[in-house]
Amino acid sequence: MNELFNYLVLGFVQGVTEFFPISSSGHLVLFEDFLGINDAGASAEIIAHFGTLFSIILFYRATFFSNKSSDDFFHINTLKMLVIATIPAVFLGLFDFFSDSFSLESFFNYDFVKTALFCNGGFLLVLSGLRDNMEKSTIFQNPPAWKWDYKTSLFLGFFQALAMLPGISRSGMVISYGLFVGLEKKKIIQYAFFMAVPTIIISIIYKYLSDGFGGIDFQSGLILFLSSFIFGYFSLIFLIKFLERFSFAWFGLYCIIISLVL
């Protein structure tokens, strides 16, 4: 029973932190250490990521399974930009897979996560502050709008690739940078979570090829999947409403505090 509760908590952590700009991988490292879950290998991460993947699909179901509008997931223009946005993460993953001297896994430790969370929080605070100042300044009135093109997607892809390091938030990097350069809030939020779909699928495949699957029983895996799926779905609802009124600065402050008190 205690083990099932641990996986319930782990699913909650994955579901919330996958979409909140506070780093899901960093929090999973911290909570796996806290809960003493160290025998599931990559299985727990694979199952938890499946849960949040399905929560994205459910939340954006109206536009996800359509290709009528240029904002729809399966529209050819969206698919092209998603492919380009995924390239930096793929290259970094391939470099990690084939390199003998570099390993992303070496960063998945308590000390690095604390430092990365602090940097992640600082990044969110700085970009949020700069954007607010730009909107109030007469110097930056009516800045030239960034176009949704391949160059924009590639830039966002570089920021997404940074989040392969534990403690760096994927949604935080992509959305805050998109808002900073003046992209429409509703559109960058949706696009950021569309970007997560191929990235999550690739990370699942990568984890499976690297570490295999095993070490977790069916009941624990089901609890983990449902927990990450349900909490992920409601976290998306909360985040969208939150960003309509507030900035990422509050999440940045949280990251800095949690990195200092741990």
KESE-184320 format. One record per residue (C-alpha): residue number from 0; y, x negated, z negated; residue in three letters. Coordinates in Angstrom, 1 decimal, padded with zeros to 4 digits. Layout:
KESE-184320
<r pos="NUM" y="Y" x="X" z="Z" code="ala"/>
...
end
This chain:
KESE-184320
<r pos="0" y="000.0" x="000.0" z="000.0" code="met"/>
<r pos="1" y="002.4" x="-002.8" z="-000.8" code="asn"/>
<r pos="2" y="001.6" x="-004.4" z="002.6" code="glu"/>
<r pos="3" y="002.4" x="-001.2" z="004.4" code="leu"/>
<r pos="4" y="005.7" x="-000.9" z="002.5" code="phe"/>
<r pos="5" y="006.5" x="-004.5" z="003.5" code="asn"/>
<r pos="6" y="006.0" x="-003.6" z="007.2" code="tyr"/>
<r pos="7" y="008.1" x="-000.5" z="006.7" code="leu"/>
<r pos="8" y="010.9" x="-002.6" z="005.4" code="val"/>
<r pos="9" y="010.4" x="-005.1" z="008.3" code="leu"/>
<r pos="10" y="010.7" x="-002.3" z="010.8" code="gly"/>
<r pos="11" y="013.8" x="-001.1" z="009.1" code="phe"/>
<r pos="12" y="015.3" x="-004.6" z="009.3" code="val"/>
<r pos="13" y="014.4" x="-004.9" z="013.0" code="gln"/>
<r pos="14" y="015.7" x="-001.4" z="013.9" code="gly"/>
<r pos="15" y="019.0" x="-001.8" z="012.2" code="val"/>
<r pos="16" y="019.8" x="-005.5" z="013.0" code="thr"/>
<r pos="17" y="018.6" x="-005.3" z="016.7" code="glu"/>
<r pos="18" y="021.7" x="-003.3" z="017.5" code="phe"/>
<r pos="19" y="024.1" x="-004.1" z="014.7" code="phe"/>
<r pos="20" y="025.9" x="-007.5" z="015.5" code="pro"/>
<r pos="21" y="024.2" x="-009.3" z="012.6" code="ile"/>
<r pos="22" y="021.2" x="-010.9" z="014.3" code="ser"/>
<r pos="23" y="017.8" x="-009.3" z="014.2" code="ser"/>
<r pos="24" y="015.9" x="-012.6" z="014.5" code="ser"/>
<r pos="25" y="017.9" x="-014.2" z="011.7" code="gly"/>
<r pos="26" y="017.3" x="-011.2" z="009.3" code="his"/>
<r pos="27" y="013.6" x="-011.1" z="010.2" code="leu"/>
<r pos="28" y="013.3" x="-014.8" z="009.2" code="val"/>
<r pos="29" y="015.0" x="-014.0" z="005.9" code="leu"/>
<r pos="30" y="013.0" x="-010.9" z="005.1" code="phe"/>
<r pos="31" y="009.7" x="-012.3" z="006.2" code="glu"/>
<r pos="32" y="010.3" x="-015.1" z="003.7" code="asp"/>
<r pos="33" y="011.4" x="-012.7" z="001.0" code="phe"/>
<r pos="34" y="008.5" x="-010.3" z="001.5" code="leu"/>
<r pos="35" y="005.9" x="-013.1" z="002.0" code="gly"/>
<r pos="36" y="004.8" x="-011.9" z="005.4" code="ile"/>
<r pos="37" y="003.6" x="-015.1" z="007.0" code="asn"/>
<r pos="38" y="000.2" x="-014.3" z="008.5" code="asp"/>
<r pos="39" y="001.0" x="-011.9" z="011.4" code="ala"/>
<r pos="40" y="002.0" x="-014.6" z="013.8" code="gly"/>
<r pos="41" y="004.0" x="-013.3" z="016.7" code="ala"/>
<r pos="42" y="002.4" x="-009.9" z="016.4" code="ser"/>
<r pos="43" y="004.9" x="-008.4" z="014.0" code="ala"/>
<r pos="44" y="007.8" x="-009.5" z="016.2" code="glu"/>
<r pos="45" y="006.1" x="-008.1" z="019.4" code="ile"/>
<r pos="46" y="005.5" x="-004.7" z="017.8" code="ile"/>
<r pos="47" y="008.9" x="-004.5" z="016.2" code="ala"/>
<r pos="48" y="010.6" x="-005.3" z="019.5" code="his"/>
<r pos="49" y="008.5" x="-002.6" z="021.2" code="phe"/>
<r pos="50" y="009.9" x="-000.1" z="018.7" code="gly"/>
<r pos="51" y="013.5" x="-001.0" z="019.4" code="thr"/>
<r pos="52" y="012.9" x="-001.0" z="023.1" code="leu"/>
<r pos="53" y="011.7" x="002.6" z="023.0" code="phe"/>
<r pos="54" y="014.7" x="003.6" z="020.9" code="ser"/>
<r pos="55" y="017.1" x="002.3" z="023.6" code="ile"/>
<r pos="56" y="015.2" x="004.2" z="026.3" code="ile"/>
<r pos="57" y="015.3" x="007.4" z="024.2" code="leu"/>
<r pos="58" y="019.0" x="007.0" z="023.3" code="phe"/>
<r pos="59" y="020.1" x="006.4" z="026.9" code="tyr"/>
<r pos="60" y="017.4" x="008.7" z="028.5" code="arg"/>
<r pos="61" y="020.0" x="010.7" z="030.5" code="ala"/>
<r pos="62" y="021.2" x="007.6" z="032.4" code="thr"/>
<r pos="63" y="018.1" x="005.4" z="031.9" code="phe"/>
<r pos="64" y="015.8" x="007.2" z="034.3" code="phe"/>
<r pos="65" y="018.4" x="007.9" z="036.9" code="ser"/>
<r pos="66" y="019.9" x="006.1" z="039.8" code="asn"/>
<r pos="67" y="022.6" x="008.5" z="041.0" code="lys"/>
<r pos="68" y="025.6" x="006.9" z="039.3" code="ser"/>
<r pos="69" y="026.5" x="003.2" z="039.4" code="ser"/>
<r pos="70" y="026.3" x="003.2" z="035.6" code="asp"/>
<r pos="71" y="022.6" x="004.4" z="035.6" code="asp"/>
<r pos="72" y="019.9" x="001.9" z="034.7" code="phe"/>
<r pos="73" y="017.9" x="002.2" z="037.9" code="phe"/>
<r pos="74" y="020.9" x="002.2" z="040.2" code="his"/>
<r pos="75" y="020.6" x="-000.8" z="042.6" code="ile"/>
<r pos="76" y="023.9" x="-002.3" z="041.5" code="asn"/>
<r pos="77" y="023.0" x="-002.1" z="037.8" code="thr"/>
<r pos="78" y="019.6" x="-003.7" z="038.4" code="leu"/>
<r pos="79" y="021.2" x="-006.5" z="040.4" code="lys"/>
<r pos="80" y="023.7" x="-007.3" z="037.6" code="met"/>
<r pos="81" y="020.9" x="-007.1" z="035.0" code="leu"/>
<r pos="82" y="018.9" x="-009.6" z="036.9" code="val"/>
<r pos="83" y="021.8" x="-012.0" z="037.0" code="ile"/>
<r pos="84" y="022.7" x="-011.4" z="033.3" code="ala"/>
<r pos="85" y="019.1" x="-012.3" z="032.4" code="thr"/>
<r pos="86" y="019.0" x="-015.6" z="034.3" code="ile"/>
<r pos="87" y="020.5" x="-017.8" z="031.5" code="pro"/>
<r pos="88" y="018.0" x="-016.5" z="028.9" code="ala"/>
<r pos="89" y="015.1" x="-017.0" z="031.3" code="val"/>
<r pos="90" y="016.1" x="-020.6" z="032.0" code="phe"/>
<r pos="91" y="016.5" x="-021.4" z="028.3" code="leu"/>
<r pos="92" y="013.1" x="-019.8" z="027.7" code="gly"/>
<r pos="93" y="011.4" x="-021.8" z="030.5" code="leu"/>
<r pos="94" y="013.0" x="-025.0" z="029.2" code="phe"/>
<r pos="95" y="011.7" x="-024.3" z="025.7" code="asp"/>
<r pos="96" y="008.3" x="-023.5" z="027.1" code="phe"/>
<r pos="97" y="007.8" x="-026.6" z="029.2" code="phe"/>
<r pos="98" y="009.8" x="-029.1" z="027.2" code="ser"/>
<r pos="99" y="008.1" x="-031.5" z="024.8" code="asp"/>
<r pos="100" y="011.3" x="-032.5" z="023.0" code="ser"/>
<r pos="101" y="013.0" x="-029.1" z="022.6" code="phe"/>
<r pos="102" y="011.7" x="-026.0" z="020.7" code="ser"/>
<r pos="103" y="013.5" x="-022.9" z="019.8" code="leu"/>
<r pos="104" y="010.9" x="-022.3" z="017.1" code="glu"/>
<r pos="105" y="012.3" x="-025.3" z="015.2" code="ser"/>
<r pos="106" y="015.5" x="-023.3" z="014.6" code="phe"/>
<r pos="107" y="013.6" x="-020.4" z="012.9" code="phe"/>
<r pos="108" y="014.1" x="-021.7" z="009.4" code="asn"/>
<r pos="109" y="016.1" x="-020.5" z="006.4" code="tyr"/>
<r pos="110" y="018.8" x="-023.2" z="006.4" code="asp"/>
<r pos="111" y="019.6" x="-022.9" z="010.1" code="phe"/>
<r pos="112" y="019.8" x="-019.1" z="009.9" code="val"/>
<r pos="113" y="022.3" x="-019.3" z="007.1" code="lys"/>
<r pos="114" y="024.6" x="-021.6" z="009.2" code="thr"/>
<r pos="115" y="024.1" x="-019.5" z="012.3" code="ala"/>
<r pos="116" y="025.0" x="-016.3" z="010.5" code="leu"/>
<r pos="117" y="028.2" x="-017.9" z="009.3" code="phe"/>
<r pos="118" y="029.1" x="-019.0" z="012.8" code="cys"/>
<r pos="119" y="028.2" x="-015.5" z="014.2" code="asn"/>
<r pos="120" y="030.5" x="-013.9" z="011.6" code="gly"/>
<r pos="121" y="033.3" x="-016.3" z="012.4" code="gly"/>
<r pos="122" y="032.9" x="-015.6" z="016.2" code="phe"/>
<r pos="123" y="033.1" x="-011.8" z="015.6" code="leu"/>
<r pos="124" y="036.2" x="-012.1" z="013.3" code="leu"/>
<r pos="125" y="038.1" x="-014.5" z="015.7" code="val"/>
<r pos="126" y="037.5" x="-012.4" z="018.9" code="leu"/>
<r pos="127" y="038.3" x="-009.2" z="017.1" code="ser"/>
<r pos="128" y="041.5" x="-010.6" z="015.7" code="gly"/>
<r pos="129" y="042.5" x="-012.1" z="019.0" code="leu"/>
<r pos="130" y="041.9" x="-008.9" z="020.8" code="arg"/>
<r pos="131" y="043.9" x="-006.9" z="018.3" code="asp"/>
<r pos="132" y="046.8" x="-009.3" z="018.6" code="asn"/>
<r pos="133" y="046.7" x="-009.2" z="022.4" code="met"/>
<r pos="134" y="046.8" x="-005.4" z="022.4" code="glu"/>
<r pos="135" y="049.9" x="-005.5" z="020.2" code="lys"/>
<r pos="136" y="051.7" x="-008.3" z="022.0" code="ser"/>
<r pos="137" y="054.2" x="-007.7" z="024.8" code="thr"/>
<r pos="138" y="053.0" x="-010.9" z="026.4" code="ile"/>
<r pos="139" y="049.6" x="-009.6" z="027.1" code="phe"/>
<r pos="140" y="050.5" x="-006.1" z="028.2" code="gln"/>
<r pos="141" y="048.6" x="-004.8" z="031.2" code="asn"/>
<r pos="142" y="046.3" x="-007.8" z="031.6" code="pro"/>
<r pos="143" y="044.3" x="-008.0" z="034.9" code="pro"/>
<r pos="144" y="041.1" x="-006.0" z="034.4" code="ala"/>
<r pos="145" y="037.8" x="-007.8" z="034.7" code="trp"/>
<r pos="146" y="035.7" x="-006.4" z="037.5" code="lys"/>
<r pos="147" y="032.1" x="-005.4" z="037.0" code="trp"/>
<r pos="148" y="030.7" x="-008.0" z="039.3" code="asp"/>
<r pos="149" y="028.0" x="-010.7" z="039.4" code="tyr"/>
<r pos="150" y="030.4" x="-013.3" z="037.8" code="lys"/>
<r pos="151" y="031.0" x="-011.0" z="034.8" code="thr"/>
<r pos="152" y="027.3" x="-010.4" z="034.4" code="ser"/>
<r pos="153" y="026.6" x="-014.1" z="034.5" code="leu"/>
<r pos="154" y="029.2" x="-014.8" z="031.8" code="phe"/>
<r pos="155" y="027.7" x="-012.1" z="029.6" code="leu"/>
<r pos="156" y="024.3" x="-013.5" z="030.3" code="gly"/>
<r pos="157" y="025.4" x="-016.9" z="028.9" code="phe"/>
<r pos="158" y="026.5" x="-015.2" z="025.7" code="phe"/>
<r pos="159" y="023.3" x="-013.3" z="025.5" code="gln"/>
<r pos="160" y="021.3" x="-016.5" z="025.8" code="ala"/>
<r pos="161" y="023.1" x="-018.0" z="022.8" code="leu"/>
<r pos="162" y="021.5" x="-015.2" z="020.8" code="ala"/>
<r pos="163" y="018.0" x="-016.7" z="021.3" code="met"/>
<r pos="164" y="019.0" x="-018.8" z="018.3" code="leu"/>
<r pos="165" y="018.2" x="-017.0" z="015.1" code="pro"/>
<r pos="166" y="021.3" x="-015.9" z="013.2" code="gly"/>
<r pos="167" y="023.3" x="-015.3" z="016.4" code="ile"/>
<r pos="168" y="023.6" x="-011.7" z="017.4" code="ser"/>
<r pos="169" y="022.9" x="-010.6" z="021.0" code="arg"/>
<r pos="170" y="024.8" x="-007.4" z="020.8" code="ser"/>
<r pos="171" y="027.7" x="-009.1" z="018.9" code="gly"/>
<r pos="172" y="028.0" x="-011.8" z="021.5" code="met"/>
<r pos="173" y="027.9" x="-009.6" z="024.5" code="val"/>
<r pos="174" y="030.0" x="-006.6" z="023.3" code="ile"/>
<r pos="175" y="032.7" x="-008.6" z="021.5" code="ser"/>
<r pos="176" y="033.2" x="-010.9" z="024.4" code="tyr"/>
<r pos="177" y="033.2" x="-008.0" z="026.8" code="gly"/>
<r pos="178" y="035.9" x="-006.2" z="024.7" code="leu"/>
<r pos="179" y="037.8" x="-009.5" z="024.4" code="phe"/>
<r pos="180" y="038.2" x="-009.8" z="028.2" code="val"/>
<r pos="181" y="039.2" x="-006.2" z="028.5" code="gly"/>
<r pos="182" y="036.1" x="-004.4" z="029.7" code="leu"/>
<r pos="183" y="035.9" x="-000.7" z="029.0" code="glu"/>
<r pos="184" y="034.4" x="-000.1" z="025.5" code="lys"/>
<r pos="185" y="031.9" x="002.6" z="026.4" code="lys"/>
<r pos="186" y="030.7" x="000.8" z="029.5" code="lys"/>
<r pos="187" y="030.2" x="-002.6" z="027.8" code="ile"/>
<r pos="188" y="028.3" x="-001.1" z="024.9" code="ile"/>
<r pos="189" y="025.9" x="000.8" z="027.3" code="gln"/>
<r pos="190" y="025.6" x="-002.3" z="029.6" code="tyr"/>
<r pos="191" y="024.9" x="-004.6" z="026.6" code="ala"/>
<r pos="192" y="022.0" x="-002.4" z="025.5" code="phe"/>
<r pos="193" y="020.8" x="-002.1" z="029.1" code="phe"/>
<r pos="194" y="020.8" x="-005.9" z="029.1" code="met"/>
<r pos="195" y="018.6" x="-005.8" z="026.1" code="ala"/>
<r pos="196" y="015.7" x="-004.1" z="028.0" code="val"/>
<r pos="197" y="014.7" x="-006.9" z="030.3" code="pro"/>
<r pos="198" y="015.4" x="-009.5" z="027.5" code="thr"/>
<r pos="199" y="013.2" x="-007.7" z="025.0" code="ile"/>
<r pos="200" y="010.4" x="-007.3" z="027.6" code="ile"/>
<r pos="201" y="010.6" x="-011.0" z="028.5" code="ile"/>
<r pos="202" y="010.6" x="-012.0" z="024.8" code="ser"/>
<r pos="203" y="007.5" x="-009.9" z="024.2" code="ile"/>
<r pos="204" y="005.7" x="-011.6" z="027.1" code="ile"/>
<r pos="205" y="006.9" x="-015.0" z="026.0" code="tyr"/>
<r pos="206" y="005.7" x="-014.4" z="022.4" code="lys"/>
<r pos="207" y="002.4" x="-013.2" z="023.6" code="tyr"/>
<r pos="208" y="001.8" x="-016.1" z="025.9" code="leu"/>
<r pos="209" y="003.0" x="-018.6" z="023.3" code="ser"/>
<r pos="210" y="001.3" x="-017.4" z="020.2" code="asp"/>
<r pos="211" y="-001.1" x="-014.6" z="021.2" code="gly"/>
<r pos="212" y="-001.6" x="-011.4" z="019.4" code="phe"/>
<r pos="213" y="-003.4" x="-010.9" z="016.1" code="gly"/>
<r pos="214" y="-003.2" x="-011.0" z="012.4" code="gly"/>
<r pos="215" y="-002.0" x="-007.4" z="011.8" code="ile"/>
<r pos="216" y="-004.1" x="-004.3" z="011.5" code="asp"/>
<r pos="217" y="-003.6" x="-001.1" z="013.3" code="phe"/>
<r pos="218" y="-002.2" x="000.9" z="010.4" code="gln"/>
<r pos="219" y="000.4" x="-001.8" z="009.5" code="ser"/>
<r pos="220" y="001.3" x="-002.2" z="013.2" code="gly"/>
<r pos="221" y="001.8" x="001.6" z="013.6" code="leu"/>
<r pos="222" y="004.1" x="001.7" z="010.5" code="ile"/>
<r pos="223" y="006.1" x="-001.3" z="011.9" code="leu"/>
<r pos="224" y="006.5" x="000.3" z="015.3" code="phe"/>
<r pos="225" y="007.5" x="003.7" z="014.0" code="leu"/>
<r pos="226" y="009.9" x="002.2" z="011.5" code="ser"/>
<r pos="227" y="011.7" x="000.0" z="014.0" code="ser"/>
<r pos="228" y="011.8" x="002.8" z="016.6" code="phe"/>
<r pos="229" y="013.2" x="005.5" z="014.2" code="ile"/>
<r pos="230" y="015.7" x="003.3" z="012.4" code="phe"/>
<r pos="231" y="016.7" x="001.7" z="015.7" code="gly"/>
<r pos="232" y="017.5" x="005.0" z="017.3" code="tyr"/>
<r pos="233" y="019.6" x="006.2" z="014.4" code="phe"/>
<r pos="234" y="021.3" x="002.8" z="014.2" code="ser"/>
<r pos="235" y="022.4" x="003.2" z="017.8" code="leu"/>
<r pos="236" y="023.9" x="006.6" z="017.0" code="ile"/>
<r pos="237" y="025.8" x="005.1" z="014.0" code="phe"/>
<r pos="238" y="027.0" x="002.0" z="015.9" code="leu"/>
<r pos="239" y="028.4" x="004.0" z="018.8" code="ile"/>
<r pos="240" y="030.4" x="006.3" z="016.4" code="lys"/>
<r pos="241" y="031.4" x="003.3" z="014.3" code="phe"/>
<r pos="242" y="032.9" x="001.4" z="017.3" code="leu"/>
<r pos="243" y="034.9" x="004.4" z="018.3" code="glu"/>
<r pos="244" y="037.0" x="003.9" z="015.2" code="arg"/>
<r pos="245" y="036.5" x="000.3" z="014.0" code="phe"/>
<r pos="246" y="036.0" x="-003.2" z="015.3" code="ser"/>
<r pos="247" y="033.2" x="-005.8" z="015.0" code="phe"/>
<r pos="248" y="035.3" x="-007.6" z="012.3" code="ala"/>
<r pos="249" y="033.5" x="-005.7" z="009.5" code="trp"/>
<r pos="250" y="030.2" x="-007.0" z="010.7" code="phe"/>
<r pos="251" y="031.6" x="-010.5" z="011.0" code="gly"/>
<r pos="252" y="032.7" x="-010.3" z="007.4" code="leu"/>
<r pos="253" y="029.2" x="-009.2" z="006.4" code="tyr"/>
<r pos="254" y="027.6" x="-012.1" z="008.2" code="cys"/>
<r pos="255" y="029.8" x="-014.6" z="006.5" code="ile"/>
<r pos="256" y="029.2" x="-013.1" z="003.0" code="ile"/>
<r pos="257" y="025.4" x="-012.9" z="003.4" code="ile"/>
<r pos="258" y="025.3" x="-016.6" z="004.7" code="ser"/>
<r pos="259" y="027.3" x="-017.7" z="001.6" code="leu"/>
<r pos="260" y="025.4" x="-015.8" z="-001.1" code="val"/>
<r pos="261" y="021.8" x="-016.5" z="000.1" code="leu"/>
end
